[in-house]
Amino acid sequence: MNEPIYFDEQHRQFRDNLRRFVEQEVVPQAAPWEEEGMVPRAVLRKMGELGYLGVRYAEQYGGSNLDTVYSAILAEELGRSTYGGFAVTVMVHTDMASPHLANFGTPEQLARYLPAIICGEKICAVAVTEPDAGSDVAGIRTRAVRDGDHWVINGSKMFITNGVHGDVYFVAAKTDPTAKGSRGISIFIVEKGTPGLRVGRALKKSGWLCSDTAELVFEDCRIPAANLLGEENKGFYQIMRNFQNERMVLGAQMMGEAARAIELTLAYVRERKAFGATLWDKQAIRQRLAMRAAQVEAARQLVYHAAWLDAKGRECVKEVSMVKALCGELLNDVVYDCQQFHGGAGYMRETPIERMVRDARVQAIGGGATEVMLEEVAKRL
């Protein structure tokens, strides 16, 4: 794939070092993680030691103080691992959960939690989605009621990545039951082990098997008033702000996956023979892969353009929504074709393509379903 025009030598070094880490420390070891249903903490701590868990955070907390383009590189290279569960475990920690703390935490909250998050000592999750509220954040029902110097939380959360083995949860709850729509939501910091918080169940998924996913239950979960994150009743706007980053990095992750799927398929069809010639000699296959490569290249450039806009502080809701909608659908189209060209081998669990097909399906759903993203685009046309 061609380098984005936004790359300089520092970007290249970051990408090359990260790619070596993934190829040496992840790809050869990750198959058992799928069976275990989690990414080992030792791997995440090593990523923290190398600076990959605090790319955009302040140096005073152990971060690298880089910009959004580096987040896109991180996501793309993790996607190239072919283990979507590994990639999303890291990306939820770095770009979907911890930004809530980094963007809205008090100095005391930042000092208490952010260094441990950046070094991989504490893994975090964001708990917004509920059984009846996903992309429709305004529909959440979990309640938090002020009781003296504490808040008491009751409700449940669903599909929470890093929910089983996480240490710190950023939880959305209604704090003003009289407020309509998106108003009256607040975010809270809830630590693992807090009385009243329990994992209802570990969820079994079609894909992303090495990513732990949970239902969380809050039953009179009492937390200090100081654990309110950001302004009371302003949580919806905090969530919306971070959705842009979340959707952008998901797009980058998806294009890393799609590019790697094409590479694996090119290697296969150039070796596999049928009817006296390689599959690569079949014009229909060559041209389909060429078209998919062109589409991935175009979508990838859009991802980095959106990342650059964000890094420059420019409005990019339309571009990010395009990224999420386009990349989610395109990834599924790409891996479907790649599995088809692998034939029977592509249906076997020992091949990366089979796993990538299962992992890809959720990418058009999670983080903002395609239909929701297209409505965001349509509003801005």
C-alpha positions in Angstrom: 0.0 0.0 0.0 1.2 3.5 -0.7 2.2 5.7 2.2 -0.3 8.5 3.0 1.0 12.0 2.1 0.8 12.9 5.8 3.7 10.5 6.7 7.1 11.8 7.7 10.2 9.8 8.9 8.9 9.7 12.4 5.6 8.2 11.3 7.5 5.6 9.3 9.7 4.6 12.2 6.7 4.3 14.5 5.0 2.1 11.9 8.0 -0.1 11.2 8.7 -0.7 14.9 5.1 -1.5 15.6 4.9 -3.9 12.7 7.9 -5.8 13.9 6.4 -6.0 17.4 3.1 -7.4 16.0 4.9 -9.9 13.7 7.3 -11.1 16.4 5.2 -10.9 19.6 1.6 -11.3 18.5 1.1 -13.3 15.3 3.2 -16.4 16.4 1.5 -16.5 19.8 -2.1 -15.4 19.3 -3.8 -18.7 18.3 -4.1 -19.9 21.9 -5.5 -16.5 23.0 -8.6 -17.3 20.8 -9.2 -20.4 22.9 -8.5 -18.6 26.2 -10.8 -15.7 25.4 -8.4 -13.0 26.3 -5.1 -11.2 25.5 -2.5 -12.0 28.2 -1.7 -9.1 30.5 2.0 -9.6 29.8 1.6 -8.6 26.2 -0.4 -5.5 27.1 2.2 -4.5 29.7 5.0 -4.9 27.1 3.0 -2.7 24.7 2.8 -0.2 27.6 6.6 -0.4 28.1 7.2 0.3 24.4 4.9 3.4 24.5 2.0 2.0 22.4 -0.7 2.5 25.1 -0.2 6.2 25.6 0.5 7.5 22.1 -1.5 10.7 22.4 -1.3 11.4 26.2 0.8 13.9 28.0 4.4 13.0 28.7 3.9 13.9 32.4 1.8 10.7 32.7 4.1 8.5 30.6 2.5 9.3 27.2 4.2 10.3 23.9 2.1 13.4 23.2 1.7 12.5 19.5 -1.4 13.2 17.3 -4.3 11.4 15.7 -2.3 10.2 12.7 -0.3 8.0 15.1 -3.5 6.5 16.5 -4.5 5.6 12.9 -1.1 3.9 12.4 -1.4 2.0 15.6 -4.9 0.8 14.7 -3.9 -0.2 11.1 -0.9 -2.2 12.2 -2.9 -4.0 14.9 -5.4 -4.8 12.3 -2.7 -6.4 10.1 -2.1 -9.0 12.8 -5.3 -10.8 11.5 -6.5 -11.2 15.1 -9.4 -8.7 15.4 -9.9 -9.6 19.0 -6.4 -8.6 19.9 -6.7 -5.4 17.9 -9.9 -4.3 19.5 -8.7 -5.2 23.0 -5.9 -2.7 22.6 -7.9 -0.1 20.8 -10.7 0.0 23.3 -8.1 0.6 26.0 -6.2 3.3 24.1 -8.8 5.0 22.0 -12.3 4.3 23.1 -12.2 4.1 26.9 -9.2 6.0 28.3 -9.8 9.2 26.2 -12.8 9.8 28.5 -10.4 10.1 31.4 -7.7 12.0 29.4 -10.2 14.5 28.0 -12.4 15.2 31.1 -10.5 13.9 34.2 -9.6 16.2 37.0 -5.9 16.6 37.9 -6.5 14.1 40.8 -8.2 11.6 38.6 -5.5 11.8 35.9 -2.7 11.4 38.4 -4.4 8.4 40.0 -5.4 6.4 36.9 -3.7 7.6 33.7 -0.1 6.4 34.4 -1.3 2.9 35.2 -3.4 2.9 32.1 -0.5 4.0 29.9 1.9 1.4 31.2 -0.6 -1.4 30.9 -0.9 -2.0 34.6 -4.6 -1.2 34.6 -6.8 -2.1 31.6 -9.9 0.0 31.0 -13.3 -0.3 29.4 -16.1 2.0 28.5 -19.6 1.0 29.6 -22.2 2.8 27.6 -24.2 0.2 25.6 -27.2 -1.5 27.2 -29.5 -4.3 26.1 -31.9 -1.6 24.8 -29.5 1.2 23.9 -26.5 0.9 21.5 -26.0 3.6 18.9 -29.0 5.3 20.5 -27.0 6.5 23.6 -29.9 8.8 24.7 -31.9 5.6 25.5 -29.8 4.3 28.3 -31.6 3.4 31.5 -28.8 2.8 34.0 -29.4 5.3 36.9 -27.0 7.0 39.3 -28.4 8.8 42.3 -26.5 11.1 44.6 -26.4 10.0 48.2 -24.4 12.4 50.3 -20.7 12.0 49.4 -21.4 9.1 47.1 -23.3 8.1 43.9 -25.3 4.9 43.8 -25.5 3.2 40.4 -28.2 0.6 39.3 -28.6 -0.9 35.9 -26.8 -3.1 33.4 -24.5 -2.8 30.5 -24.1 -5.1 27.5 -21.4 -6.0 25.0 -18.6 -4.4 27.0 -15.2 -5.1 25.5 -12.5 -5.7 28.2 -15.5 -6.1 30.6 -14.5 -9.4 32.1 -10.8 -8.7 32.8 -10.8 -4.9 32.9 -9.7 -2.9 36.0 -11.3 0.5 35.4 -14.7 1.2 33.8 -16.0 4.5 32.5 -19.8 4.1 33.0 -22.6 6.2 31.5 -25.7 6.6 33.7 -28.7 8.8 33.9 -28.3 11.4 36.6 -31.4 13.5 35.8 -34.4 11.3 35.2 -36.6 14.2 34.3 -34.3 15.3 31.4 -35.4 14.4 27.9 -33.4 12.7 25.2 -29.6 13.1 25.5 -29.7 15.3 28.5 -29.1 14.2 32.0 -26.4 11.6 31.4 -23.1 11.5 33.4 -19.9 9.5 33.2 -18.4 7.8 36.3 -15.2 6.0 37.1 -15.9 2.6 38.6 -13.1 0.3 39.7 -13.1 -3.5 39.5 -14.0 -5.0 42.9 -16.3 -2.2 43.9 -19.2 -3.7 45.9 -22.4 -3.8 43.8 -20.5 -4.2 40.5 -20.3 -7.7 39.0 -19.8 -9.4 35.7 -23.2 -10.8 34.9 -21.7 -13.2 32.3 -18.9 -13.5 29.8 -20.4 -13.3 26.4 -19.7 -15.8 23.6 -19.3 -14.2 20.3 -19.1 -15.3 16.6 -15.7 -13.5 16.2 -13.1 -11.5 18.1 -12.7 -14.5 20.3 -9.6 -13.3 22.1 -11.4 -10.1 23.1 -13.2 -10.6 26.4 -16.8 -9.2 26.3 -19.1 -8.9 29.3 -22.5 -8.1 30.6 -22.0 -5.8 33.6 -24.5 -5.5 36.4 -24.7 -2.6 38.9 -26.8 -3.3 42.0 -26.6 -0.4 44.5 -23.0 0.1 43.4 -21.7 2.9 45.7 -18.8 5.1 44.5 -17.3 8.3 45.9 -18.7 11.6 44.5 -15.2 12.3 43.4 -15.6 9.6 40.8 -17.8 11.7 38.6 -15.9 12.2 35.3 -16.5 15.5 33.7 -19.6 17.7 34.3 -22.7 16.3 35.8 -25.4 15.8 33.1 -23.0 16.5 30.3 -22.0 12.9 29.6 -23.7 12.6 26.3 -21.5 15.3 24.8 -18.4 13.6 26.2 -19.5 10.3 24.6 -20.2 12.0 21.2 -16.8 13.7 21.3 -15.0 10.4 21.6 -17.2 8.6 19.1 -15.3 10.5 16.4 -12.0 9.1 17.5 -13.4 5.6 18.1 -14.9 5.4 14.6 -11.7 6.8 12.9 -9.5 4.2 14.6 -11.9 1.4 13.8 -11.7 2.5 10.1 -7.9 2.3 10.3 -8.0 -1.1 12.0 -10.4 -2.4 9.3 -8.2 -1.2 6.4 -5.2 -2.9 8.0 -7.2 -6.1 8.1 -8.4 -5.7 4.5 -5.0 -5.0 3.2 -3.5 -8.0 5.0 -6.4 -10.3 3.7 -5.6 -9.2 0.1 -1.8 -9.9 0.7 -2.6 -13.4 2.0 -4.9 -14.1 -0.8 -2.5 -12.9 -3.5 0.1 -15.3 -2.1 -2.4 -18.2 -2.1 -3.8 -17.7 -5.6 -0.3 -17.3 -7.1 0.5 -20.8 -5.8 -2.8 -22.7 -6.0 -3.4 -24.5 -9.3 -6.7 -25.5 -10.9 -7.4 -26.7 -14.4 -3.7 -26.6 -15.4 -2.9 -23.1 -14.3 -2.7 -21.0 -11.1 -5.7 -19.2 -9.9 -3.8 -15.9 -10.5 -4.0 -16.8 -14.2 -7.8 -16.6 -14.1 -8.7 -13.1 -15.3 -11.8 -12.9 -13.2 -9.8 -13.5 -10.0 -7.0 -11.1 -10.9 -9.5 -8.4 -11.7 -11.6 -8.9 -8.6 -8.5 -8.6 -6.4 -7.3 -5.6 -8.3 -10.6 -3.8 -7.8 -10.6 -4.7 -4.1 -7.0 -3.4 -3.7 -8.1 -0.1 -5.4 -11.1 0.2 -3.0 -9.0 -0.5 0.1 -6.3 2.0 -1.0 -9.0 4.7 -1.5 -10.7 4.0 1.8 -7.3 3.9 3.6 -6.5 7.4 2.2 -9.8 8.6 3.5 -9.0 7.2 6.9 -5.7 9.1 7.1 -7.3 12.3 5.7 -9.9 12.1 8.6 -7.1 11.5 11.1 -5.2 14.5 9.7 -8.3 16.7 9.9 -8.7 15.7 13.5 -5.1 16.3 14.3 -5.4 19.8 12.9 -8.5 20.5 15.0 -10.8 20.7 12.0 -14.4 19.6 11.9 -14.6 16.1 10.5 -17.8 14.4 11.7 -18.9 13.9 8.0 -15.5 12.4 7.0 -15.3 10.1 10.1 -18.9 8.9 9.6 -17.9 8.1 6.0 -14.9 6.2 7.2 -16.9 4.0 9.6 -19.7 3.3 7.1 -17.4 2.7 4.1 -14.7 0.7 5.8 -17.1 -1.6 7.7 -18.9 -2.6 4.5 -15.8 -2.8 2.4 -13.9 -5.0 4.9 -16.8 -7.5 4.8 -16.8 -7.5 1.0 -13.0 -8.0 0.8 -12.7 -10.9 3.2 -15.7 -12.6 1.6 -13.9 -12.5 -1.7 -10.7 -13.6 -0.2 -12.3 -16.6 1.5 -14.0 -17.5 -1.8 -10.7 -17.5 -3.6 -9.1 -19.7 -0.9 -11.8 -22.3 -1.7 -12.2 -25.1 0.9 -9.1 -24.0 2.7 -10.7 -20.7 3.5 -13.4 -22.5 5.5 -11.0 -24.2 7.8 -10.3 -22.9 11.3 -6.5 -23.1 10.8 -6.5 -20.4 8.1 -6.3 -16.7 9.0 -8.9 -15.9 6.3 -11.6 -18.0 8.1 -11.0 -16.1 11.3 -10.9 -12.8 9.6 -14.3 -13.4 8.0 -15.8 -14.1 11.4 -14.1 -11.1 12.9 -15.1 -8.7 10.2 -18.9 -9.1 10.5 -19.1 -7.0 13.7 -17.2 -4.1 12.1 -20.4 -2.9 10.2 -22.3 -3.1 13.5 -20.1 -2.0 16.5 -19.0 1.5 17.1 -21.9 2.9 15.0 -23.9 0.7 12.6 -23.5 1.5 8.9 -27.1 2.8 8.7 -26.5 5.2 11.6 -23.3 6.4 10.1 -25.0 7.0 6.7 -27.6 9.2 8.4 -24.8 11.3 10.0 -23.3 11.7 6.5 -26.7 12.5 4.9 -27.3 15.3 7.5 -24.1 17.0 6.2 -24.6 16.6 2.5 
